[in-house]
Amino acid sequence: MAVLVIADHHDGVLRDTTQKTVTAAQKLSGDIDILVAGQNVDAAAQAASKIAGVRKVLSADSAALGQGLAEAFEALVVGLAANYDAILVPSTSSGKNFAPRIAAKLDVAIISDIVEVVDANTFVRPIYAGNALETVQSSDAKKVITVRPTVFKPAADGGSAPVEKIDAGAGAGHTRFVSEEIVKSDRPELGAAKIVVSGGRAMGSAEEFQRVIDPLADLLGAAVGASRAAVDAGYAPNDYQVGQTGKVVAPDLYIAIGISGAIQHLAGMKDSKVIVAINKDADAPIFQVADYGLVADYKTAVPEMMDALKAAGK
Amino acid sequence: MKVLVTVKRVIDSNVKARVKPDQTGVDLANVKMSMNPFDEIAVEEAVRMKEKGAATEVVVVSIGPAQAQETIRTALAMGADRGVLIQVDGEAPEPLAVAKLLKAVVAEENPNLVLMGKQAIDGDNNATGQMLAALLEWPQATFASKVELSGSKATVTREVDGGLQTLEVDLPAVITADLRLNEPRYASLPNIMKAKKKEIAVKTAADYGVDIAPRLKVLKVSEPAKRQAGIKVETAADLVMKLKNEAGVL
C-alpha cells in the first residue's frame, strides 16, 4: 500500500497539520510519500523530508499551485494518483477546496474530515457539526481523505527522505488569481489557536466586546471568537463566529464569556480540551459542558481574571 | 444569464441532532427540517443577481425526499423562478452521486452559473460543489464572501484560512457560498402565495441515468463522548489557579 500526503505549508514553512496528517497516514500502514506543491517550496520540502518514516518527498513548483488554485492541484494530483492507494489531505480551507475535485476526477467518494482511522478501509468522521460520529467503510479501491488535524498528534522528525522535483502539471486555464489579503494579526488564527476567548451577546455592543474580550485574548496569546448571537447583533465580525454555521474549533482552552451556550454554538467548541464559562446566569446551558464555571458578571470577573493571570506571570 | 441554485432539506440548525438508539443514523422523525443555511445564502445571491438584472432566470434544484418540494417552495418564495426535484427516498445520496445528478441537470438546463451552499450542515462534507466543478471541468470558486459578475467572468472573494483570496473565473463556473456572502431575506406573504403557483418538475435519478449507489457503507452512527459538567469555581483568581495547576492549560 502506498499513501500520498499533501503538505500544508506557507511561505516556506511546513505547518504541523502536515505532520498530523502523516500520523493518520501511518495508521493505514503503507509507504508514505509527501507532496509539497506550491511556489518556492524548497524549504518546506526539506522540512517534510525530515519527518520520520517518510519514503520520499515530491516537490512541485508553479505559480498556480502557489496560489492554491484547486484546478492546478487537481491536475497535478490526479496525474500522480496511479501510484497511490490513498491520498490524504489536511482538512484546511485549501485542502477542502481541492480534495473533493480530485476524488470526483478519480470517480471515488470523498471521505471528509476524518477523526479516526479504524482500519485501511474504515474511518470515523463527525457529522452534524460533531453532534454525531459516523463510522464509514469505503468500497473504493482508491481513497481520497481529508484529515481533521486537531485530533492527531504530529509525527516526529528524524527522517531524511529524498526530495524529488516533479513536473507541476497544467495550470488553471479558466481561473485567475487576483489578490490575497491575509489578515496580519498578532493573534493566532481562530481555527489553529491553542487558546480561544469568545464573547457573547451579553457584551451588549461592539465597543464593549473589544474592551473586554480583546485584552484578555492578548494577555493569553489567544484567538478571539464569538457566538452567533454576538455576530448577528453586530458586536463581532462574522469570521469570529464559532458554531455549527461558523468555525468549528478544538483548542486546549476555550473561554466563553457571556455566552449562554445555544446548541449551535456548542457544536462549534465542545471538542475543546478544557472549557471555561463565565456567565451571570447560573442556569445557562454553557455550564453543562464547562469544566470550570464561574457564575459572575463578566464586568468584574474578567478584570479579576486578568489580575490573577498577571500575578501568575502572564 | 441563467443561474442554477441547489438546495438541501436538512435538520433545522437550531435543533440538536439525536442519534438513534440502534446507531443506524440520526433520528429525523418529527424533527423540524429547513433549508440548509448555506443554500439559503446561495438562493439569496441568485435572487439578488436577478433583481440587479444580471440573471434572467433562477432555477432551483433539490435532491431528496418528496418533502424537499417544501424546501424548493421556500426558495421560490424568496424569488427563484422554478424548481426541479430529483426525488430520492431513503438515505441521502453521497456528494459524488449528487454531483453526477447535478451534472445531468446542468446538461439539460445549460446554466451560466451554478450557485451552491459550501456545505450541508448534516453530512458536513463540503464537497459537492467542488465535485460538480470537476465533473463539468468548470472553474470553481468556493467559500465565497463576495461575487461580482461582469460579462462572461465572475470575480469572487473567498474565505480562506487567515484571510481572503480573490479569484477571477470564466463562466460557466461553480460558486459555493460562505456565511458572509449575504443575509438571506424572509419571504413575504405575497411572495409565498406567488410561489405556490410556480412550477416544480419532479424527476428521479433513473430519469438521468445516474448510478447513485453509495461508495461508503455507514457501519454505525454514534454519539460523541458526552462532556461531563465540571465544577463551579467561586472567584476569578480560583479559576486561574485551577487552569494553571489542575488543568495545566496556562
Boltz contact constraints between the chains, C-beta under 6 A:
constraints:
  - contact:
      token1: [A, 70]
      token2: [B, 140]
      max_distance: 6.0
  - contact:
      token1: [A, 92]
      token2: [B, 161]
      max_distance: 6.0
  - contact:
      token1: [A, 93]
      token2: [B, 160]
      max_distance: 6.0
  - contact:
      token1: [A, 93]
      token2: [B, 161]
      max_distance: 6.0
  - contact:
      token1: [A, 96]
      token2: [B, 126]
      max_distance: 6.0
  - contact:
      token1: [A, 97]
      token2: [B, 142]
      max_distance: 6.0
  - contact:
      token1: [A, 100]
      token2: [B, 127]
      max_distance: 6.0
  - contact:
      token1: [A, 100]
      token2: [B, 130]
      max_distance: 6.0
  - contact:
      token1: [A, 100]
      token2: [B, 131]
      max_distance: 6.0
  - contact:
      token1: [A, 101]
      token2: [B, 130]
      max_distance: 6.0
  - contact:
      token1: [A, 101]
      token2: [B, 134]
      max_distance: 6.0
  - contact:
      token1: [A, 104]
      token2: [B, 99]
      max_distance: 6.0
  - contact:
      token1: [A, 104]
      token2: [B, 131]
      max_distance: 6.0
  - contact:
      token1: [A, 104]
      token2: [B, 134]
      max_distance: 6.0
  - contact:
      token1: [A, 104]
      token2: [B, 135]
      max_distance: 6.0
  - contact:
      token1: [A, 105]
      token2: [B, 134]
      max_distance: 6.0
  - contact:
      token1: [A, 109]
      token2: [B, 94]
      max_distance: 6.0
  - contact:
      token1: [A, 109]
      token2: [B, 96]
      max_distance: 6.0
  - contact:
      token1: [A, 109]
      token2: [B, 215]
      max_distance: 6.0
  - contact:
      token1: [A, 109]
      token2: [B, 216]
      max_distance: 6.0
  - contact:
      token1: [A, 110]
      token2: [B, 127]
      max_distance: 6.0
  - contact:
      token1: [A, 112]
      token2: [B, 125]
      max_distance: 6.0
  - contact:
      token1: [A, 127]
      token2: [B, 123]
      max_distance: 6.0
  - contact:
      token1: [A, 127]
      token2: [B, 124]
      max_distance: 6.0
  - contact:
      token1: [A, 128]
      token2: [B, 17]
      max_distance: 6.0
  - contact:
      token1: [A, 131]
      token2: [B, 17]
      max_distance: 6.0
  - contact:
      token1: [A, 132]
      token2: [B, 17]
      max_distance: 6.0
  - contact:
      token1: [A, 132]
      token2: [B, 19]
      max_distance: 6.0
  - contact:
      token1: [A, 132]
      token2: [B, 26]
      max_distance: 6.0
  - contact:
      token1: [A, 132]
      token2: [B, 221]
      max_distance: 6.0
  - contact:
      token1: [A, 133]
      token2: [B, 222]
      max_distance: 6.0
  - contact:
      token1: [A, 133]
      token2: [B, 224]
      max_distance: 6.0
  - contact:
      token1: [A, 134]
      token2: [B, 218]
      max_distance: 6.0
  - contact:
      token1: [A, 134]
      token2: [B, 221]
      max_distance: 6.0
  - contact:
      token1: [A, 135]
      token2: [B, 219]
      max_distance: 6.0
  - contact:
      token1: [A, 135]
      token2: [B, 220]
      max_distance: 6.0
  - contact:
      token1: [A, 136]
      token2: [B, 216]
      max_distance: 6.0
  - contact:
      token1: [A, 136]
      token2: [B, 218]
      max_distance: 6.0
  - contact:
      token1: [A, 137]
      token2: [B, 217]
      max_distance: 6.0
  - contact:
      token1: [A, 137]
      token2: [B, 219]
      max_distance: 6.0
  - contact:
      token1: [A, 138]
      token2: [B, 216]
      max_distance: 6.0
  - contact:
      token1: [A, 139]
      token2: [B, 215]
      max_distance: 6.0
  - contact:
      token1: [A, 140]
      token2: [B, 215]
      max_distance: 6.0
  - contact:
      token1: [A, 174]
      token2: [B, 139]
      max_distance: 6.0
  - contact:
      token1: [A, 174]
      token2: [B, 170]
      max_distance: 6.0
  - contact:
      token1: [A, 175]
      token2: [B, 139]
      max_distance: 6.0
  - contact:
      token1: [A, 175]
      token2: [B, 167]
      max_distance: 6.0
  - contact:
      token1: [A, 175]
      token2: [B, 169]
      max_distance: 6.0
  - contact:
      token1: [A, 176]
      token2: [B, 168]
      max_distance: 6.0
  - contact:
      token1: [A, 178]
      token2: [B, 166]
      max_distance: 6.0
  - contact:
      token1: [A, 178]
      token2: [B, 168]
      max_distance: 6.0
  - contact:
      token1: [A, 179]
      token2: [B, 166]
      max_distance: 6.0
  - contact:
      token1: [A, 180]
      token2: [B, 165]
      max_distance: 6.0
  - contact:
      token1: [A, 181]
      token2: [B, 163]
      max_distance: 6.0
  - contact:
      token1: [A, 181]
      token2: [B, 164]
      max_distance: 6.0
  - contact:
      token1: [A, 182]
      token2: [B, 162]
      max_distance: 6.0
  - contact:
      token1: [A, 182]
      token2: [B, 163]
      max_distance: 6.0
  - contact:
      token1: [A, 183]
      token2: [B, 163]
      max_distance: 6.0
  - contact:
      token1: [A, 189]
      token2: [B, 162]
      max_distance: 6.0
  - contact:
      token1: [A, 238]
      token2: [B, 179]
      max_distance: 6.0
  - contact:
      token1: [A, 238]
      token2: [B, 180]
      max_distance: 6.0
  - contact:
      token1: [A, 244]
      token2: [B, 13]
      max_distance: 6.0
  - contact:
      token1: [A, 244]
      token2: [B, 121]
      max_distance: 6.0
  - contact:
      token1: [A, 245]
      token2: [B, 37]
      max_distance: 6.0
  - contact:
      token1: [A, 252]
      token2: [B, 249]
      max_distance: 6.0
  - contact:
      token1: [A, 253]
      token2: [B, 249]
      max_distance: 6.0
  - contact:
      token1: [A, 263]
      token2: [B, 16]
      max_distance: 6.0
  - contact:
      token1: [A, 264]
      token2: [B, 13]
      max_distance: 6.0
  - contact:
      token1: [A, 274]
      token2: [B, 247]
      max_distance: 6.0
  - contact:
      token1: [A, 274]
      token2: [B, 249]
      max_distance: 6.0
  - contact:
      token1: [A, 288]
      token2: [B, 229]
      max_distance: 6.0
  - contact:
      token1: [A, 289]
      token2: [B, 227]
      max_distance: 6.0
  - contact:
      token1: [A, 290]
      token2: [B, 230]
      max_distance: 6.0
  - contact:
      token1: [A, 291]
      token2: [B, 230]
      max_distance: 6.0
  - contact:
      token1: [A, 292]
      token2: [B, 230]
      max_distance: 6.0
  - contact:
      token1: [A, 292]
      token2: [B, 233]
      max_distance: 6.0
  - contact:
      token1: [A, 292]
      token2: [B, 239]
      max_distance: 6.0
  - contact:
      token1: [A, 292]
      token2: [B, 242]
      max_distance: 6.0
  - contact:
      token1: [A, 293]
      token2: [B, 232]
      max_distance: 6.0
  - contact:
      token1: [A, 294]
      token2: [B, 233]
      max_distance: 6.0
  - contact:
      token1: [A, 294]
      token2: [B, 239]
      max_distance: 6.0
  - contact:
      token1: [A, 301]
      token2: [B, 236]
      max_distance: 6.0
  - contact:
      token1: [A, 304]
      token2: [B, 236]
      max_distance: 6.0
  - contact:
      token1: [A, 305]
      token2: [B, 236]
      max_distance: 6.0
  - contact:
      token1: [A, 305]
      token2: [B, 240]
      max_distance: 6.0
  - contact:
      token1: [A, 308]
      token2: [B, 236]
      max_distance: 6.0
  - contact:
      token1: [A, 308]
      token2: [B, 237]
      max_distance: 6.0
  - contact:
      token1: [A, 308]
      token2: [B, 240]
      max_distance: 6.0
  - contact:
      token1: [A, 309]
      token2: [B, 240]
      max_distance: 6.0
  - contact:
      token1: [A, 312]
      token2: [B, 240]
      max_distance: 6.0
  - contact:
      token1: [A, 312]
      token2: [B, 244]
      max_distance: 6.0
